[in-house]
Amino acid sequence: MSKEPVAVVGIGQTKHVAARHDVSIAGLVREAAARALADAELTWADIDAVVIGKAPDFFEGVMMPELYLADALGAVGKPMLRVHTAGSVGGSTALVASNLVAARVHRTVLTLAFEKQSESNAMWGLSLPVPFQQPLLAGAGGFFAPHVRAYMRRTGAPDTVGSLVAYKDRRNALKNPYAHLHEHDLTLEKVQASPMLWDPIRYSETCPSSDGACAMILTDRAGAARSPKPAAWVHGGAMRSEPTLFAGKDFVSPQAGKDCAADVYRQAGITDPRREIDAVEMYVPFSWYEPMWLENLGFAAEGEGWKLTEAGVTELDGDLPVNPSGGVLSTNPIGASGMIRFAEAALQVRGQAGEHQVPGARRAMGHAYGGGSQFFAMWLVGAQEPTS
């Protein structure tokens, strides 16, 4: 029996900021969900199930928050699932929801992911003491900086590439009203002069700490036919994982990332991702991960990713725009960051990305990773219903 085609017909985001003191977590998630429903021109009664995701509970200190959020998300008396795959959770949450529709378990599903980082301290939360992990510099940046250094040594990339990515993404964010960071006076020179946090990662080359939520409405073919707005059709989606540490692990280009992308391309019939995909929303919390993931995802040959960045290929007006929304470098409510990538890809193919719209985008990729380059989630969406 063939899978049911899955369509994104509603998308809602909060305005991502450093601290939303005006709402509780329940108020934050309901805001995004209500906007997704309004975009789809549906009501809570039209939703058959809810799939929610977030990063570790200790970030806010509220254990199993899905239990108390059921009411805010219209899930009372309806099936509700919680997903958790570290930083990739926003992407994997959307994929779980998509699979429920594809398997015809539910016809219309609301999926949502969130983080209220102002009620936590994620950097220190990710700085676990010995004996639970090896001693590292504070936060995720301390973990990933050596891998960036390894990439630079392996490829010969000049140390200016990271600042080019950060400057591009922060400029793109100025075109996105929902983005957290709107740095109107930013220049490339300011990025390059910003303090070094974790060599070679500078302050302006790292993600902010954001409060925010993102929601999507996924439905079947019949639901898409009733939608008054264009749909984004799911052409392929996959998750892969691997241990954080094992003999032979390649931290620069993890095998799970390669395998995940290959599966998505196979499902979507993509043979040349560089030429066949019009826009990429890539999970880049530290600027150097753009060239690293360009190689990992098959957009560039090994050692060539930084050359695409340097040549302007990934600019908004380049032939492979990466993070037209401003990306994780401009907005980072961790639990929602992956779903924002998926939602922004869907906005592109729906032609609803506003000032950061890639002209004529027909196929776009959403990408998320989490843990110690451990969990990966990706989907490819298109303007047309898939043919098979």
C-alpha positions as CSV (number, residue, x, y, z in Angstrom):
1,M,0.0,0.0,0.0
2,S,1.5,3.4,-1.0
3,K,2.1,6.1,1.5
4,E,-0.3,9.0,1.8
5,P,1.2,12.2,0.3
6,V,1.9,14.7,3.1
7,A,1.4,18.5,2.8
8,V,2.4,21.4,5.0
9,V,-0.6,23.8,4.9
10,G,0.0,26.0,8.0
11,I,3.1,27.5,9.6
12,G,3.4,29.7,12.7
13,Q,6.3,31.2,14.5
14,T,6.7,33.4,17.5
15,K,8.9,36.5,17.3
16,H,12.1,35.0,18.6
17,V,13.8,37.1,21.3
18,A,16.2,36.8,24.2
19,A,13.4,36.6,26.8
20,R,9.6,36.4,26.5
21,H,8.7,37.6,30.0
22,D,5.2,38.3,29.0
23,V,4.1,34.7,28.5
24,S,4.6,31.3,30.2
25,I,5.8,28.3,28.2
26,A,2.1,27.5,27.6
27,G,1.4,30.9,26.3
28,L,4.5,30.7,24.1
29,V,3.6,27.5,22.4
30,R,-0.1,28.4,22.0
31,E,1.0,31.6,20.2
32,A,2.9,29.6,17.5
33,A,0.1,27.0,17.2
34,A,-2.6,29.6,16.8
35,R,-0.6,31.3,14.0
36,A,-0.2,28.0,12.2
37,L,-3.9,27.3,12.5
38,A,-4.7,30.8,11.2
39,D,-2.3,30.3,8.3
40,A,-4.0,27.0,7.4
41,E,-7.5,28.5,8.1
42,L,-8.3,25.7,10.4
43,T,-9.5,25.4,14.0
44,W,-8.4,23.3,17.0
45,A,-11.4,21.0,16.1
46,D,-9.7,20.1,12.8
47,I,-6.6,18.7,14.5
48,D,-6.5,14.9,15.0
49,A,-3.3,14.7,17.0
50,V,-0.4,16.8,18.3
51,V,3.3,16.0,18.2
52,I,5.5,18.1,20.4
53,G,9.3,18.3,20.7
54,K,11.9,20.2,22.7
55,A,15.5,19.9,23.9
56,P,16.4,18.4,27.3
57,D,13.9,19.1,30.1
58,F,16.7,20.4,32.3
59,F,17.0,23.4,30.1
60,E,13.9,24.9,31.8
61,G,13.7,22.5,34.7
62,V,10.1,21.5,33.8
63,M,10.0,17.7,33.5
64,M,7.7,16.2,30.8
65,P,6.3,19.7,29.9
66,E,4.0,18.1,27.3
67,L,1.7,16.9,30.1
68,Y,0.9,20.5,31.2
69,L,1.0,21.8,27.6
70,A,-1.8,19.5,26.3
71,D,-4.5,22.0,27.2
72,A,-2.7,25.0,25.6
73,L,-2.2,23.0,22.4
74,G,-5.8,21.8,22.1
75,A,-4.8,18.2,22.7
76,V,-7.2,17.3,25.5
77,G,-8.8,14.1,24.5
78,K,-6.5,13.7,21.5
79,P,-3.4,11.7,20.9
80,M,-0.2,13.6,21.9
81,L,3.4,12.4,21.3
82,R,6.6,13.9,22.7
83,V,9.9,13.6,20.7
84,H,13.4,14.3,22.0
85,T,16.6,14.0,19.9
86,A,18.7,16.8,21.4
87,G,19.3,19.8,19.1
88,S,17.8,18.0,16.1
89,V,14.5,17.5,17.9
90,G,12.6,20.2,15.9
91,G,13.3,18.3,12.7
92,S,12.7,14.8,14.1
93,T,9.4,16.0,15.7
94,A,8.2,17.2,12.3
95,L,9.2,13.9,10.7
96,V,7.2,11.9,13.3
97,A,4.2,14.0,12.6
98,S,4.7,13.6,8.8
99,N,4.9,9.8,9.2
100,L,1.7,9.7,11.1
101,V,-0.1,11.3,8.1
102,A,1.8,9.3,5.6
103,A,0.8,6.0,7.4
104,R,-2.8,7.2,7.5
105,V,-2.8,7.0,11.3
106,H,-4.1,10.6,11.4
107,R,-5.3,13.0,8.7
108,T,-4.3,16.3,10.1
109,V,-1.6,16.8,12.7
110,L,-0.3,19.9,14.5
111,T,3.4,19.6,15.3
112,L,5.3,22.1,17.5
113,A,8.7,22.6,19.1
114,F,9.8,25.2,21.5
115,E,12.5,26.5,24.0
116,K,12.3,29.1,26.6
117,Q,16.0,29.6,27.2
118,S,15.5,32.7,29.4
119,E,14.3,30.2,32.0
120,S,17.5,28.2,31.9
121,N,21.2,28.4,31.1
122,A,21.9,26.1,28.2
123,M,25.6,26.8,28.0
124,W,26.2,25.7,31.6
125,G,23.6,23.0,31.2
126,L,25.8,21.5,28.4
127,S,28.9,21.8,30.6
128,L,28.6,18.5,32.5
129,P,31.2,17.7,35.0
130,V,33.7,14.8,35.2
131,P,33.0,11.8,35.3
132,F,30.0,12.2,33.0
133,Q,32.1,13.5,30.1
134,Q,35.6,14.6,29.3
135,P,36.6,18.1,30.6
136,L,35.7,20.7,28.0
137,L,35.5,24.4,27.7
138,A,32.0,25.7,28.5
139,G,29.1,24.9,26.3
140,A,28.6,23.4,22.9
141,G,31.2,25.7,21.4
142,G,33.9,24.1,23.5
143,F,32.9,20.7,22.1
144,F,32.7,21.7,18.5
145,A,35.7,24.1,18.1
146,P,38.2,21.3,17.8
147,H,36.2,19.8,15.0
148,V,36.2,23.1,13.2
149,R,40.0,23.2,13.6
150,A,40.2,19.7,12.2
151,Y,38.2,20.8,9.2
152,M,40.5,23.7,8.6
153,R,43.6,21.5,8.8
154,R,42.0,18.9,6.5
155,T,40.8,21.3,3.8
156,G,43.2,24.2,4.0
157,A,40.3,26.6,4.5
158,P,41.5,30.1,5.4
159,D,40.4,31.4,8.8
160,T,38.2,34.1,7.2
161,V,35.4,31.7,6.0
162,G,33.6,31.6,9.3
163,S,33.1,35.4,9.4
164,L,31.7,35.3,5.8
165,V,29.0,32.9,6.9
166,A,28.1,34.9,10.0
167,Y,28.0,38.2,8.1
168,K,25.7,36.6,5.4
169,D,23.3,35.0,7.8
170,R,23.0,38.1,10.0
171,R,22.2,40.2,6.9
172,N,19.6,37.7,5.8
173,A,18.0,37.9,9.3
174,L,17.3,41.6,8.7
175,K,14.8,40.4,6.0
176,N,13.1,38.0,8.4
177,P,10.7,39.7,10.9
178,Y,10.7,36.6,13.2
179,A,14.5,36.4,13.6
180,H,16.0,37.2,17.0
181,L,19.1,39.1,15.9
182,H,18.6,42.2,13.8
183,E,22.0,43.8,13.7
184,H,21.6,46.7,11.4
185,D,25.0,48.2,11.9
186,L,26.9,44.9,11.5
187,T,29.9,44.8,9.1
188,L,32.3,42.1,8.1
189,E,35.0,43.9,9.9
190,K,32.9,43.9,13.1
191,V,32.4,40.2,12.9
192,Q,36.1,39.6,12.4
193,A,37.0,41.9,15.3
194,S,34.5,40.3,17.8
195,P,36.0,38.5,20.8
196,M,37.3,34.9,20.4
197,L,35.1,32.6,22.4
198,W,36.4,29.1,21.4
199,D,39.2,29.4,18.9
200,P,38.5,29.7,16.0
201,I,34.9,30.6,16.8
202,R,34.3,34.3,17.5
203,Y,31.4,35.9,19.4
204,S,29.6,37.0,16.2
205,E,30.1,33.6,14.7
206,T,28.0,31.8,17.3
207,C,24.2,31.4,17.8
208,P,22.2,33.5,20.3
209,S,20.1,32.2,23.2
210,S,16.4,32.6,22.2
211,D,12.9,32.1,23.5
212,G,10.6,30.9,20.8
213,A,8.3,28.3,19.3
214,C,7.4,27.0,15.8
215,A,4.4,25.1,14.7
216,M,3.2,23.4,11.5
217,I,0.0,21.8,10.3
218,L,0.5,18.7,8.2
219,T,-2.3,17.0,6.3
220,D,-3.2,14.5,3.7
221,R,-4.0,15.0,0.0
222,A,-7.7,15.7,0.7
223,G,-6.7,18.2,3.4
224,A,-4.3,19.9,1.0
225,A,-7.1,20.1,-1.7
226,R,-9.2,22.0,0.8
227,S,-6.5,24.4,1.7
228,P,-6.9,28.0,0.4
229,K,-3.1,28.5,0.3
230,P,-0.3,26.7,-1.5
231,A,1.0,23.6,0.2
232,A,4.6,22.4,0.6
233,W,4.7,18.7,-0.2
234,V,7.0,16.4,1.6
235,H,9.2,14.7,-1.0
236,G,11.5,12.9,1.4
237,G,12.4,12.8,5.1
238,A,14.8,10.8,7.2
239,M,16.5,10.5,10.6
240,R,19.8,8.9,11.4
241,S,21.9,8.7,14.6
242,E,25.3,7.5,15.7
243,P,27.1,7.4,19.0
244,T,28.8,10.6,20.2
245,L,32.1,8.8,20.7
246,F,33.3,5.7,19.0
247,A,36.5,4.4,17.3
248,G,36.7,5.8,13.9
249,K,34.1,8.5,14.3
250,D,34.6,11.4,11.8
251,F,33.5,14.5,13.7
252,V,34.2,16.7,10.6
253,S,31.7,14.7,8.4
254,P,29.7,12.2,10.4
255,Q,28.5,9.1,8.6
256,A,25.0,9.4,10.0
257,G,24.7,12.8,8.3
258,K,25.8,11.4,5.0
259,D,23.4,8.5,5.3
260,C,20.5,10.7,6.3
261,A,21.0,13.0,3.3
262,A,21.4,10.1,0.9
263,D,18.1,8.5,2.1
264,V,16.2,11.8,1.6
265,Y,17.7,12.3,-1.9
266,R,16.7,8.7,-2.8
267,Q,13.1,9.3,-1.7
268,A,12.9,12.6,-3.5
269,G,14.6,11.3,-6.7
270,I,17.5,13.8,-6.3
271,T,20.7,12.8,-8.1
272,D,22.5,16.2,-8.1
273,P,21.6,18.1,-5.0
274,R,23.6,21.2,-5.9
275,R,21.6,21.7,-9.1
276,E,18.2,20.3,-8.2
277,I,17.6,22.0,-4.8
278,D,16.8,25.7,-4.8
279,A,17.3,26.6,-1.1
280,V,18.7,25.0,2.0
281,E,17.8,25.8,5.6
282,M,20.8,24.2,7.3
283,Y,21.4,23.9,11.1
284,V,24.5,26.1,11.6
285,P,24.9,27.1,15.2
286,F,28.6,28.0,14.7
287,S,29.4,29.6,11.4
288,W,32.0,27.1,10.2
289,Y,29.4,24.4,10.0
290,E,28.1,25.8,6.8
291,P,31.1,24.6,4.7
292,M,31.3,21.5,6.8
293,W,27.7,20.5,6.2
294,L,27.9,21.5,2.5
295,E,30.3,18.6,2.1
296,N,28.5,16.3,4.5
297,L,25.2,16.7,2.6
298,G,26.7,16.2,-0.8
299,F,26.5,19.8,-2.1
300,A,30.2,20.0,-2.4
301,A,33.1,17.5,-2.8
302,E,35.2,16.8,0.3
303,G,37.4,19.8,1.0
304,E,35.5,22.1,-1.3
305,G,32.6,23.4,0.9
306,W,34.5,26.5,2.1
307,K,35.1,27.4,-1.6
308,L,31.4,27.7,-2.2
309,T,31.0,30.0,0.8
310,E,33.9,32.1,-0.2
311,A,32.6,32.4,-3.8
312,G,29.2,33.7,-2.7
313,V,27.3,30.6,-3.8
314,T,25.4,30.4,-0.5
315,E,24.4,34.0,-0.5
316,L,20.7,34.9,-0.9
317,D,21.3,35.7,-4.5
318,G,23.7,32.8,-5.1
319,D,22.9,29.6,-7.0
320,L,22.5,27.7,-3.7
321,P,21.1,30.0,-1.0
322,V,21.8,28.7,2.5
323,N,19.8,30.0,5.4
324,P,17.9,32.8,3.7
325,S,16.0,33.2,7.0
326,G,19.2,34.0,8.9
327,G,19.5,30.5,10.3
328,V,20.4,29.3,13.8
329,L,23.2,32.0,13.8
330,S,20.4,34.5,14.1
331,T,17.7,32.6,16.0
332,N,18.2,29.7,18.4
333,P,15.4,28.5,20.7
334,I,17.2,25.1,20.7
335,G,14.2,22.8,20.8
336,A,12.6,24.7,18.0
337,S,15.6,25.5,15.9
338,G,15.4,22.3,13.7
339,M,11.7,22.8,13.1
340,I,12.3,26.4,12.1
341,R,14.7,25.0,9.4
342,F,12.0,22.7,8.2
343,A,9.3,25.3,8.3
344,E,11.4,27.9,6.5
345,A,12.1,25.4,3.8
346,A,8.3,24.9,3.4
347,L,7.8,28.7,3.3
348,Q,10.2,28.9,0.4
349,V,8.4,26.4,-1.8
350,R,5.0,27.9,-0.8
351,G,6.4,31.3,-2.0
352,Q,5.6,32.8,1.4
353,A,9.0,33.7,2.8
354,G,8.6,37.4,2.3
355,E,11.7,39.5,1.9
356,H,13.9,36.5,2.2
357,Q,12.1,34.5,-0.5
358,V,14.4,32.8,-3.0
359,P,12.8,33.6,-6.4
360,G,11.3,30.6,-8.1
361,A,12.1,28.1,-5.3
362,R,10.5,24.8,-6.1
363,R,12.4,22.4,-3.9
364,A,14.0,23.2,-0.5
365,M,15.8,21.2,2.1
366,G,15.5,21.5,5.9
367,H,18.3,20.1,8.0
368,A,18.9,19.6,11.8
369,Y,21.6,18.0,13.9
370,G,22.0,17.5,17.6
371,G,24.0,16.0,20.4
372,G,27.7,15.5,19.6
373,S,27.0,15.5,15.9
374,Q,25.0,12.5,16.9
375,F,21.4,12.9,15.7
376,F,20.4,14.0,12.2
377,A,17.0,14.9,10.8
378,M,16.2,16.2,7.3
379,W,13.4,16.7,4.8
380,L,13.0,17.9,1.3
381,V,9.8,19.7,0.4
382,G,8.5,20.8,-3.0
383,A,5.9,23.0,-4.5
384,Q,4.3,20.1,-6.4
385,E,2.8,16.9,-5.0
386,P,5.3,14.0,-5.4
387,T,4.5,11.7,-8.3
388,S,4.9,8.5,-6.4
